[in-house]
Amino acid sequence: AVSMSITTSGTYNVQALLKGVGLGLGVGSSDGTFTLTVSPGRASNNSVASGPGRNSGLVGATQPVNVALVDRFGNSISSAHPDTTLAFQFPAGIPFATTVAITGGTGTPTYSTTVAGTYAYSILVVSRSTGASVPIGGSPFTLVVNPEAVFLPNTLVYRMNGFAQVPLLGEAETIIAGQTFNVDMLLRDKFGNHRQVPGEILDLAATKGSLALRELATYVPASGRYQAALTLTETGAYTVEMHYIQSGQNPTALPATPLTLTVTPGPLSTVHSTLSRLGVASAGNEFYVCVAAFDQYSNARVTKTDVDAFVLRVGAPDALDAKFVVQGDGSVCSPVKWLKVGDLQVYALFNSVVLSASPFNIRIDPLPAPGVKEIRFADSLGRLTVLFTEDTNQGSVGVFPCHSLFTPDAGQATMDYIFGPFPTCVWVSPTKMEVWLGKGSPIVVGALLKIDGDRPANTNATNNEGVRLRAVQNRLENSFVLKAQAPVLFPHNPPPIGGVLQGFDVVGTCGTIHLDASDSTAAGGRELSYSWGLMPRNPPNTNEAAITSALAAFGGQKKVELSAQLFQPDEWYTVLVRLKDFLGQVQDMTKVFKTTEESPPNIFIFGPGKRQLDRSRDITLMGPGSLPSCGNSTGNTLLFNWTIASTAHL
């Protein structure tokens, strides 16, 4: 018996020899020669995979792999054994769709998947009957499944928040001024596969009014993403867009854009924040010191949450603290009330750090000087009462010289003349002063008096006890010095004129009309003025015009004396005297009287009824009687008519 082993398939001519002599084997050959066909064995792991689909694929596409079937001796199989098939062995969990087709000695299995990536896989030769399998040569193979073209609806955009990625969903976003707005743009195909391809053009743009910023995205190989960043320092609401730009096409907005990005002020800057004053800074009045809070980019900062961190220190960095109140414009203001006049320094602190604008110098102005409410005659008229609009420091205590406070106006005489000799001034209370007038003071209602509380050096600026007088200010002495003028007002309840008019009711026609108002009095020791006249009647008095003229001649005089012969006997006359004091008060006094006819007086001469007269010698006649006041009387001489009875003695 002869045996042999052939590993290479093919057709062979075989000759059987016995000692070199061909043997007839009964197989149609007399010399022992015959034809031997050696067929390949079953497909083995020596089979070979080839074709582009072996190592590269595209998501969503069916990719074939060409497998040349070879037996274990490397012989190509022209026709696969019916029990032989092929299979893919892909990583678990990845959705691959596969088919197997074997034509002759060539297998063409196919695969498809929607998940891009790099995979290790094997192609197996499988026995249908036993299920046994062996991987073909080259397994495991490396397969790169590439994503499709960019499909923008599936593109993801992330915002970098610190080290965390926050998906942008098209909602409003907020950052603080100076913070960088970072975005990652992850391009994907329609299956959602990350397309890690450099060379794409994407941008990030932000606009606010006329302000526009734009930044091109850069590809980051490590992550396969495109990144862009904008640093915004101006506060406000921006419209943010991201675009995918293809050559020759209009830019296309990425998902989640446009979105509104609000930039809020950054942390407060103690360097950029400023101080200001609100209101009038005068002593004792409340005004405000305000901090205009800014971040380092000079954005106004709303400090409602920071207000408690603000402190205002007045006078020194460690002096009086004052709290702040937030204003509507984002500034914070603190009330300040300072009593002293002069320069004041204030310090604003934020979280115990002094703002660079400190110290802030504020001039504290004096308050307005106290005003003169009124100057009025007291009811007694012997003094003036001066009332002030507010409490004063009184400038002194007790009695003081009036000329140290009152000054004569232009054209006025000295105060000693205006107030009378040796006037006296005295503070009654912080709001009241009295001027005791000297005798014969000519001051009247309406006179304008000037007060100068500056105590000029040329005055005797001491009180009656020699105490130096102070300038007249408000009670706290943080106002301007009192300088005012006011007219003298009418007293509230002045005393009336005490009018007295005396005279006879009936006067003989040979007599004299005597009218006397000299006992009339005026308050304050002032003189009265007098005017005389005749009260009219209907019908008019006889000789009215002449009498009126005669009375007018006595204007300014206290007494009137008129001959009774001006008046019609037995006719009643009413004479009026008008009394007027320096206040302008008036009192009218009247006297009603009449004249009557008078007979010559009876003269009784004592002694004989006849007297002998000697020429050129006086004669004395004695007897009771009254001399007539009218007729032929002259002085105290009594005139007689003489009749010569006898001349015998001549």
Phi, psi and omega in degrees: 000140181236135178227156177209160181238124182243129183253351180252124182289153179154189179248127183240147167265122185243135176236131179265126183236142172235113184051043173085358183248129181296143182256138173280119187254004179070028180242024178094012180224130181277340183256014176083013180264137178210168182260131182239122178257125179252114181269151177297157176277194178290155178301139185231185180289359175277358177299153188239131176261143181207180179099157183297334182286349182293319186242355183217138179214173179231132183303137177086349181258145175276122185246123176272155173234126179274125180239115174274118184282134182222141177280186187289346178261006178088012180276131178292140182259122180274342179211118185290149177292140182302338182274355186260138173215174180240157177208150174269146173237094181263163178301145180295147176088352179259124184283098176250135172256131186229155171222160179226130175221128179239122179239116184062235180258015182241129175260142178231068176291148178235158177217160172206149178206158177254005182251111179287151177160182178248125186232153169255126182218165179232153171250127186251141167267123190239136173276123181295324187281321185257340184080000179291145182217147174228142177286145180284171181299141181093345177289146355282145178268156175260123182242127174252114177262114184273147177286165176283188178294163181300131176240099191303322180303337180265000181291138179254140178236129180240147171255133178276116178246092188071236178261001183261147176259126180244119180299138174271124185249015181083008179270175180291139177241156181224135171224170177259154182304136181089346178280141180276131176268101183263136175228145171249130180247116183254109182280138181224157175272187185290343178268000180088013179278137177294122180262100184265079184231120176286167175095355176285157180245118176226153178221166177233124183229144178225134179229144174212103184063234180274355181275125180225132178233144181214141180219130175283144180279150177244148181275135179249105184301325184299326182251347182071020182245165174255135182237144175216153182213142174232136175254116184250126182248347181260128183288160177136184181260121179254149169262120185250133177227150173234137187234149170252123189244120176247145184302130176080003181235157176290146177302142181247130181289138176283160176303156178074004176232153001286155175228160179264123179247117180262125178258118179259161180302148177278190179302146181298137179256121178288347179273320186270343180288147185237164179242147177210166179249139178238120181101173182276125180268088176234155188302129176082349178265145181277127172230182185234142169251124187245143173254119171272103188277127179230154170274186185290349179257014178066027172276132177298134185250127173281122191246032181300326180275345183256359190302325181292346180275353180268139175220136174253126178247127189253129176095326180192161181301338182243022182269204186308129177269144176225140182275156181257157175233136182284134176262167183295335182271009179093351176276164177236139184232146179236133178288143178227135176225111186238129187274335187271146177273141177137192181277133181238135177251131178239148181235131176253133181238142174233119185052044176071005178259127181288129177295144182299335180287353178273151356284147179258117185273130180232130177272118178271109183278154175296154174287160174304143181295153173303146179257162175271116180287315177192155168238122189221143171298135170290160183299333179284343180070001179266358180209162176250142175251124179251120179250139181251158185285342179205173179298134175252173173276004179068346175066344180186181173233149176073208185273143179212160182291132183298326185289351176280350182237319180267140179234141180290143176284167179303130180088352179274157175282186179293160180294330178294330175284316183295316182270356185088164182295138176055054175288160181231132176246144182209138174279125177268322179202173179300341181246008185216135177224149180238144175244113177271115187284146174282164182296133177083016178300132181271006186296142184229169175299135181095348178296135182268121181250136179254134178243127177236105184276012183279354179053068181303149187295337183276007176258160175280079190277056173224156177275187185290352176256009178082011180277131182297134181276143178265160173297143183276117179226192174287177188300322182274358180057040175236032178240173170294160179288142181295123173219115185206167173216149182203151177279154176282128184262161178296141178295156180294313183225075183290149177291145181285166175288136176265083185278135176225128177229121183243151177171165180280150178280326182229133181226136178292153183295340176269005184261196181234137176278115177251120174237130189227116177247018186290345178273002177289148184231153174234148181291157178075011179069015181275157177281153175261156171257148186235137171221138187245147178196172180254127178291128180289153177219167180232115003286162183300153173294153174294138178062031186300314184297318181292320180294317179300318180294320181294321179292321181300332181293342180267014179305132180089352180258150183278338185234152176231135173228117180230146177294135179294344183287347175290340189256145178286125180304145177062021176245128183281133178240146176240115178260135181247135169243128179258120179260134180223129179264182186288344176279351184092003176290145185233140171225130179258130177242142179232153176226125179256133181204171174212167175249153178230155178296145179239134172277152176298146184290149173283129179249124178250122180250126179281147177111189183297156181288342178237145176230143178264128183251138174257135182302140178064020175235138179291154175231141179251127176246127180250135175174159179286154177160171177234142182284140178290148179259001178220194183077229183260016183288144174225112182064231180253023182264130178260123183265140180236152168261125184257138174238126180281117180272327183202144177244024186297327186279350181288000000 
